[in-house]
Amino acid sequence: MAKKSTLKYILLGLIKRKPRSGYDLDQAFKKEVGEFWQTQHSQIYPELSKMESQGLIRYEVEITGVKLEKKIYSLTELGQKTLRQWIHQPSDDLPINRDEFILKIFFLSQYDDPDLKYIIKEQLQLHTERLEYLTGRMTLLFPNEEYQHDIGHFLVLDRAISHETEYVSWLNKVLAQIA
């Protein structure tokens, strides 16, 4: 079975939320989807071009300034149908967990290795900062847990916070074990 382009579906979903330019899609990717999915800026424009040729999206040219033009993408009926079909397909693949930090831990052979405590503390700081960032986003986007207007984003952000909370807890446990 051919591998489906998840990027295509992410872009369809972002455009469904609000018609956007390629630049706006890149920014939305970082702010809205970047909490759980990453892509390279250079992948977005070729994918938009493919999606347009497949009849999934269309664009209108918007003039900004004297001569600057930007394409504002919106979904076609086929694009809406394609997104809906993808959402209803089962997600049977377990995510691939590629955590370089866990690999480094795996290859350390002794608990008293001086590098162990250093890399644990480094990761603890990174994950604590990420948890603070995510918690701040939750407070900003969903004050008083008012998530009815965007339940999907709320649930994904809640999952990201749970994941980081567990990771920070585990790192603290490891530090206590090797102290």
C-alpha atoms as an extended CHARMM CRD file, in Angstrom:
* protein
*
       179  EXT
         1         1  MET       CA              0.0000000000        0.0000000000        0.0000000000  PROA      1               0.0000000000
         2         2  ALA       CA              1.3580000000        3.4310000000       -0.9110000000  PROA      2               0.0000000000
         3         3  LYS       CA              2.3510000000        5.6880000000        1.9440000000  PROA      3               0.0000000000
         4         4  LYS       CA             -0.0830000000        8.5630000000        2.2730000000  PROA      4               0.0000000000
         5         5  SER       CA              1.2250000000       12.1020000000        2.4850000000  PROA      5               0.0000000000
         6         6  THR       CA              0.2890000000       13.2720000000        5.9550000000  PROA      6               0.0000000000
         7         7  LEU       CA              1.5250000000       16.7490000000        5.0490000000  PROA      7               0.0000000000
         8         8  LYS       CA             -1.2560000000       17.0000000000        2.4730000000  PROA      8               0.0000000000
         9         9  TYR       CA             -3.8980000000       16.2950000000        5.1140000000  PROA      9               0.0000000000
        10        10  ILE       CA             -2.3480000000       18.7060000000        7.6020000000  PROA      10              0.0000000000
        11        11  LEU       CA             -2.4110000000       21.4680000000        4.9930000000  PROA      11              0.0000000000
        12        12  LEU       CA             -6.0100000000       20.6160000000        4.0750000000  PROA      12              0.0000000000
        13        13  GLY       CA             -6.9620000000       20.8360000000        7.7520000000  PROA      13              0.0000000000
        14        14  LEU       CA             -5.1980000000       24.1590000000        8.2850000000  PROA      14              0.0000000000
        15        15  ILE       CA             -6.7860000000       25.6240000000        5.1490000000  PROA      15              0.0000000000
        16        16  LYS       CA            -10.2040000000       24.3200000000        6.2500000000  PROA      16              0.0000000000
        17        17  ARG       CA             -9.8460000000       26.2340000000        9.5120000000  PROA      17              0.0000000000
        18        18  LYS       CA             -9.0580000000       29.4250000000        7.6120000000  PROA      18              0.0000000000
        19        19  PRO       CA             -8.0090000000       30.2610000000        4.0240000000  PROA      19              0.0000000000
        20        20  ARG       CA             -4.3130000000       31.1470000000        4.1380000000  PROA      20              0.0000000000
        21        21  SER       CA             -1.2580000000       32.0130000000        2.0800000000  PROA      21              0.0000000000
        22        22  GLY       CA              1.7370000000       29.6900000000        1.9110000000  PROA      22              0.0000000000
        23        23  TYR       CA              3.5580000000       31.8810000000        4.4270000000  PROA      23              0.0000000000
        24        24  ASP       CA              0.5320000000       31.8660000000        6.7460000000  PROA      24              0.0000000000
        25        25  LEU       CA              0.3870000000       28.0750000000        6.4570000000  PROA      25              0.0000000000
        26        26  ASP       CA              4.0520000000       27.8260000000        7.4440000000  PROA      26              0.0000000000
        27        27  GLN       CA              3.4040000000       30.0290000000       10.4920000000  PROA      27              0.0000000000
        28        28  ALA       CA              0.2450000000       28.1150000000       11.4170000000  PROA      28              0.0000000000
        29        29  PHE       CA              2.1790000000       24.8820000000       11.0830000000  PROA      29              0.0000000000
        30        30  LYS       CA              4.7070000000       26.0920000000       13.6420000000  PROA      30              0.0000000000
        31        31  LYS       CA              2.1540000000       27.5210000000       16.0750000000  PROA      31              0.0000000000
        32        32  GLU       CA             -0.7580000000       25.1040000000       15.7650000000  PROA      32              0.0000000000
        33        33  VAL       CA              0.5840000000       21.7540000000       14.6060000000  PROA      33              0.0000000000
        34        34  GLY       CA              4.2120000000       22.0610000000       15.6850000000  PROA      34              0.0000000000
        35        35  GLU       CA              3.3120000000       20.7650000000       19.1250000000  PROA      35              0.0000000000
        36        36  PHE       CA              3.0160000000       17.2710000000       17.6720000000  PROA      36              0.0000000000
        37        37  TRP       CA              4.1810000000       17.2990000000       14.0310000000  PROA      37              0.0000000000
        38        38  GLN       CA              7.1460000000       18.8960000000       12.2840000000  PROA      38              0.0000000000
        39        39  THR       CA              7.9310000000       19.5890000000        8.6580000000  PROA      39              0.0000000000
        40        40  GLN       CA             10.4190000000       21.6390000000        6.6980000000  PROA      40              0.0000000000
        41        41  HSD       CA              9.3480000000       24.9960000000        5.2710000000  PROA      41              0.0000000000
        42        42  SER       CA             10.6680000000       23.8270000000        1.8900000000  PROA      42              0.0000000000
        43        43  GLN       CA              8.1200000000       20.9710000000        1.7810000000  PROA      43              0.0000000000
        44        44  ILE       CA              5.0280000000       23.1620000000        2.0350000000  PROA      44              0.0000000000
        45        45  TYR       CA              5.0560000000       24.9800000000       -1.3240000000  PROA      45              0.0000000000
        46        46  PRO       CA              5.6660000000       21.9000000000       -3.5190000000  PROA      46              0.0000000000
        47        47  GLU       CA              2.8660000000       20.1030000000       -1.6390000000  PROA      47              0.0000000000
        48        48  LEU       CA              0.5060000000       23.0520000000       -2.2150000000  PROA      48              0.0000000000
        49        49  SER       CA              1.3090000000       22.9030000000       -5.9210000000  PROA      49              0.0000000000
        50        50  LYS       CA              0.5250000000       19.1560000000       -6.0200000000  PROA      50              0.0000000000
        51        51  MET       CA             -2.6960000000       19.6770000000       -4.1050000000  PROA      51              0.0000000000
        52        52  GLU       CA             -3.7770000000       22.3860000000       -6.5240000000  PROA      52              0.0000000000
        53        53  SER       CA             -3.0990000000       20.1440000000       -9.5340000000  PROA      53              0.0000000000
        54        54  GLN       CA             -5.1320000000       17.3800000000       -7.8220000000  PROA      54              0.0000000000
        55        55  GLY       CA             -8.0700000000       19.7780000000       -7.4850000000  PROA      55              0.0000000000
        56        56  LEU       CA             -8.0020000000       19.7460000000       -3.6700000000  PROA      56              0.0000000000
        57        57  ILE       CA             -7.3570000000       23.4690000000       -3.2460000000  PROA      57              0.0000000000
        58        58  ARG       CA             -7.6670000000       26.6570000000       -5.2400000000  PROA      58              0.0000000000
        59        59  TYR       CA             -6.2660000000       30.0880000000       -4.6780000000  PROA      59              0.0000000000
        60        60  GLU       CA             -7.1380000000       33.7020000000       -5.1690000000  PROA      60              0.0000000000
        61        61  VAL       CA             -4.4490000000       36.2980000000       -5.6810000000  PROA      61              0.0000000000
        62        62  GLU       CA             -4.4730000000       39.0390000000       -3.0790000000  PROA      62              0.0000000000
        63        63  ILE       CA             -2.5720000000       42.2410000000       -3.7920000000  PROA      63              0.0000000000
        64        64  THR       CA             -0.6170000000       43.5470000000       -0.8310000000  PROA      64              0.0000000000
        65        65  GLY       CA              1.2720000000       46.7750000000       -1.1640000000  PROA      65              0.0000000000
        66        66  VAL       CA              2.0730000000       48.1910000000       -4.5740000000  PROA      66              0.0000000000
        67        67  LYS       CA              3.0990000000       45.0630000000       -6.4730000000  PROA      67              0.0000000000
        68        68  LEU       CA              3.2240000000       42.2270000000       -3.9960000000  PROA      68              0.0000000000
        69        69  GLU       CA              0.8680000000       39.3610000000       -4.6720000000  PROA      69              0.0000000000
        70        70  LYS       CA              0.1070000000       36.4420000000       -2.4450000000  PROA      70              0.0000000000
        71        71  LYS       CA             -1.9560000000       33.3670000000       -3.0940000000  PROA      71              0.0000000000
        72        72  ILE       CA             -4.7060000000       32.7290000000       -0.5570000000  PROA      72              0.0000000000
        73        73  TYR       CA             -5.5770000000       29.0350000000       -0.6070000000  PROA      73              0.0000000000
        74        74  SER       CA             -9.0160000000       27.6040000000        0.1230000000  PROA      74              0.0000000000
        75        75  LEU       CA            -10.4760000000       24.1090000000       -0.1040000000  PROA      75              0.0000000000
        76        76  THR       CA            -12.4670000000       22.8430000000       -3.0410000000  PROA      76              0.0000000000
        77        77  GLU       CA            -15.3480000000       20.4210000000       -2.5030000000  PROA      77              0.0000000000
        78        78  LEU       CA            -12.9520000000       17.6020000000       -3.3960000000  PROA      78              0.0000000000
        79        79  GLY       CA            -10.4850000000       18.9170000000       -0.8060000000  PROA      79              0.0000000000
        80        80  GLN       CA            -13.1820000000       18.9490000000        1.8770000000  PROA      80              0.0000000000
        81        81  LYS       CA            -14.2680000000       15.4280000000        0.9370000000  PROA      81              0.0000000000
        82        82  THR       CA            -10.6610000000       14.1740000000        0.9320000000  PROA      82              0.0000000000
        83        83  LEU       CA            -10.0030000000       15.6390000000        4.3870000000  PROA      83              0.0000000000
        84        84  ARG       CA            -13.2300000000       14.1610000000        5.7600000000  PROA      84              0.0000000000
        85        85  GLN       CA            -12.3520000000       10.7080000000        4.3370000000  PROA      85              0.0000000000
        86        86  TRP       CA             -8.8680000000       10.8600000000        5.8690000000  PROA      86              0.0000000000
        87        87  ILE       CA            -10.2640000000       11.8530000000        9.2800000000  PROA      87              0.0000000000
        88        88  HSD       CA            -12.5970000000        8.8370000000        9.1920000000  PROA      88              0.0000000000
        89        89  GLN       CA             -9.8750000000        6.3500000000        8.2100000000  PROA      89              0.0000000000
        90        90  PRO       CA             -8.5200000000        4.3090000000       11.1130000000  PROA      90              0.0000000000
        91        91  SER       CA             -5.0830000000        5.3820000000       12.3260000000  PROA      91              0.0000000000
        92        92  ASP       CA             -3.7110000000        1.9050000000       12.7720000000  PROA      92              0.0000000000
        93        93  ASP       CA             -0.0330000000        2.7730000000       12.7020000000  PROA      93              0.0000000000
        94        94  LEU       CA              1.6750000000        3.1690000000       16.0380000000  PROA      94              0.0000000000
        95        95  PRO       CA              3.8450000000        6.2720000000       16.0050000000  PROA      95              0.0000000000
        96        96  ILE       CA              7.5480000000        5.7370000000       15.5310000000  PROA      96              0.0000000000
        97        97  ASN       CA              9.3390000000        6.9770000000       18.6020000000  PROA      97              0.0000000000
        98        98  ARG       CA             12.7090000000        8.4110000000       17.6020000000  PROA      98              0.0000000000
        99        99  ASP       CA             14.2050000000        9.8590000000       20.7380000000  PROA      99              0.0000000000
       100       100  GLU       CA             17.9530000000       10.4360000000       20.4210000000  PROA      100             0.0000000000
       101       101  PHE       CA             18.2110000000       11.0610000000       24.1580000000  PROA      101             0.0000000000
       102       102  ILE       CA             16.8510000000        7.5750000000       24.9130000000  PROA      102             0.0000000000
       103       103  LEU       CA             19.4390000000        6.0990000000       22.5270000000  PROA      103             0.0000000000
       104       104  LYS       CA             22.2280000000        7.8900000000       24.3850000000  PROA      104             0.0000000000
       105       105  ILE       CA             20.9540000000        6.5190000000       27.6960000000  PROA      105             0.0000000000
       106       106  PHE       CA             20.7700000000        3.0340000000       26.2100000000  PROA      106             0.0000000000
       107       107  PHE       CA             24.4360000000        3.1260000000       25.2270000000  PROA      107             0.0000000000
       108       108  LEU       CA             25.6920000000        4.2860000000       28.6150000000  PROA      108             0.0000000000
       109       109  SER       CA             26.7790000000        1.1550000000       30.4050000000  PROA      109             0.0000000000
       110       110  GLN       CA             27.2910000000        2.2390000000       34.0120000000  PROA      110             0.0000000000
       111       111  TYR       CA             25.0740000000        4.2100000000       36.3480000000  PROA      111             0.0000000000
       112       112  ASP       CA             28.0760000000        6.1790000000       37.6430000000  PROA      112             0.0000000000
       113       113  ASP       CA             29.0320000000        7.3820000000       34.1690000000  PROA      113             0.0000000000
       114       114  PRO       CA             29.6590000000       11.1340000000       34.6300000000  PROA      114             0.0000000000
       115       115  ASP       CA             27.8320000000       11.8950000000       31.3860000000  PROA      115             0.0000000000
       116       116  LEU       CA             24.6050000000       10.3240000000       32.6400000000  PROA      116             0.0000000000
       117       117  LYS       CA             23.7580000000       12.9400000000       35.2490000000  PROA      117             0.0000000000
       118       118  TYR       CA             24.7020000000       15.7370000000       32.8260000000  PROA      118             0.0000000000
       119       119  ILE       CA             22.4720000000       14.5540000000       29.9860000000  PROA      119             0.0000000000
       120       120  ILE       CA             19.5920000000       13.8090000000       32.3670000000  PROA      120             0.0000000000
       121       121  LYS       CA             19.7620000000       17.3470000000       33.7960000000  PROA      121             0.0000000000
       122       122  GLU       CA             20.0130000000       18.8040000000       30.2960000000  PROA      122             0.0000000000
       123       123  GLN       CA             16.9030000000       16.9130000000       29.1950000000  PROA      123             0.0000000000
       124       124  LEU       CA             15.0740000000       17.8190000000       32.3890000000  PROA      124             0.0000000000
       125       125  GLN       CA             15.6400000000       21.4980000000       31.6450000000  PROA      125             0.0000000000
       126       126  LEU       CA             14.4980000000       21.1270000000       28.0200000000  PROA      126             0.0000000000
       127       127  HSD       CA             11.3520000000       19.1940000000       28.9220000000  PROA      127             0.0000000000
       128       128  THR       CA             10.5340000000       21.5050000000       31.8310000000  PROA      128             0.0000000000
       129       129  GLU       CA             10.7630000000       24.5050000000       29.4840000000  PROA      129             0.0000000000
       130       130  ARG       CA              8.5990000000       22.7100000000       26.9160000000  PROA      130             0.0000000000
       131       131  LEU       CA              6.0300000000       21.8700000000       29.5990000000  PROA      131             0.0000000000
       132       132  GLU       CA              5.9390000000       25.5200000000       30.7010000000  PROA      132             0.0000000000
       133       133  TYR       CA              5.4920000000       26.6250000000       27.0820000000  PROA      133             0.0000000000
       134       134  LEU       CA              2.6460000000       24.1630000000       26.4850000000  PROA      134             0.0000000000
       135       135  THR       CA              0.9390000000       25.0710000000       29.7540000000  PROA      135             0.0000000000
       136       136  GLY       CA              1.1800000000       28.7450000000       28.7950000000  PROA      136             0.0000000000
       137       137  ARG       CA             -0.3520000000       28.0060000000       25.3780000000  PROA      137             0.0000000000
       138       138  MET       CA             -3.1930000000       26.1120000000       27.0580000000  PROA      138             0.0000000000
       139       139  THR       CA             -3.8950000000       29.0370000000       29.3830000000  PROA      139             0.0000000000
       140       140  LEU       CA             -3.7290000000       31.5200000000       26.5060000000  PROA      140             0.0000000000
       141       141  LEU       CA             -5.8610000000       29.5520000000       24.0470000000  PROA      141             0.0000000000
       142       142  PHE       CA             -8.3100000000       27.9400000000       26.4630000000  PROA      142             0.0000000000
       143       143  PRO       CA             -8.8050000000       30.0980000000       29.5680000000  PROA      143             0.0000000000
       144       144  ASN       CA            -11.0100000000       28.3680000000       32.1260000000  PROA      144             0.0000000000
       145       145  GLU       CA            -10.9240000000       25.2760000000       29.8850000000  PROA      145             0.0000000000
       146       146  GLU       CA            -13.2720000000       26.9390000000       27.3780000000  PROA      146             0.0000000000
       147       147  TYR       CA            -12.5310000000       24.4920000000       24.5960000000  PROA      147             0.0000000000
       148       148  GLN       CA            -15.9120000000       24.0810000000       22.9260000000  PROA      148             0.0000000000
       149       149  HSD       CA            -14.8300000000       26.2980000000       20.0100000000  PROA      149             0.0000000000
       150       150  ASP       CA            -11.8140000000       24.0760000000       19.1810000000  PROA      150             0.0000000000
       151       151  ILE       CA            -12.0360000000       20.7000000000       20.9120000000  PROA      151             0.0000000000
       152       152  GLY       CA             -9.4440000000       19.0860000000       18.6290000000  PROA      152             0.0000000000
       153       153  HSD       CA             -6.7090000000       21.5890000000       19.4160000000  PROA      153             0.0000000000
       154       154  PHE       CA             -7.5700000000       21.4130000000       23.1280000000  PROA      154             0.0000000000
       155       155  LEU       CA             -7.2960000000       17.6170000000       23.1870000000  PROA      155             0.0000000000
       156       156  VAL       CA             -3.9720000000       17.5780000000       21.3280000000  PROA      156             0.0000000000
       157       157  LEU       CA             -2.5170000000       20.2680000000       23.5750000000  PROA      157             0.0000000000
       158       158  ASP       CA             -3.7790000000       18.3900000000       26.6390000000  PROA      158             0.0000000000
       159       159  ARG       CA             -2.0630000000       15.2350000000       25.3770000000  PROA      159             0.0000000000
       160       160  ALA       CA              1.2030000000       17.1200000000       24.7750000000  PROA      160             0.0000000000
       161       161  ILE       CA              1.0660000000       18.4920000000       28.3300000000  PROA      161             0.0000000000
       162       162  SER       CA              0.4050000000       15.0080000000       29.7290000000  PROA      162             0.0000000000
       163       163  HSD       CA              3.3360000000       13.6100000000       27.7430000000  PROA      163             0.0000000000
       164       164  GLU       CA              5.7420000000       16.3110000000       28.9350000000  PROA      164             0.0000000000
       165       165  THR       CA              4.5000000000       16.0120000000       32.5270000000  PROA      165             0.0000000000
       166       166  GLU       CA              5.2120000000       12.2680000000       32.4480000000  PROA      166             0.0000000000
       167       167  TYR       CA              8.6420000000       12.8150000000       30.8430000000  PROA      167             0.0000000000
       168       168  VAL       CA              9.6380000000       15.4000000000       33.4880000000  PROA      168             0.0000000000
       169       169  SER       CA              8.4230000000       13.0570000000       36.2310000000  PROA      169             0.0000000000
       170       170  TRP       CA             10.4500000000       10.1760000000       34.7830000000  PROA      170             0.0000000000
       171       171  LEU       CA             13.5960000000       12.3300000000       34.4850000000  PROA      171             0.0000000000
       172       172  ASN       CA             13.2450000000       13.4280000000       38.1220000000  PROA      172             0.0000000000
       173       173  LYS       CA             12.8580000000        9.7680000000       39.1320000000  PROA      173             0.0000000000
       174       174  VAL       CA             16.0100000000        8.8290000000       37.1880000000  PROA      174             0.0000000000
       175       175  LEU       CA             17.9620000000       11.6700000000       38.8270000000  PROA      175             0.0000000000
       176       176  ALA       CA             16.8760000000       10.4380000000       42.2560000000  PROA      176             0.0000000000
       177       177  GLN       CA             17.9380000000        6.8750000000       41.3710000000  PROA      177             0.0000000000
       178       178  ILE       CA             21.4400000000        7.8680000000       40.2560000000  PROA      178             0.0000000000
       179       179  ALA       CA             22.0750000000       10.4580000000       42.9880000000  PROA      179             0.0000000000
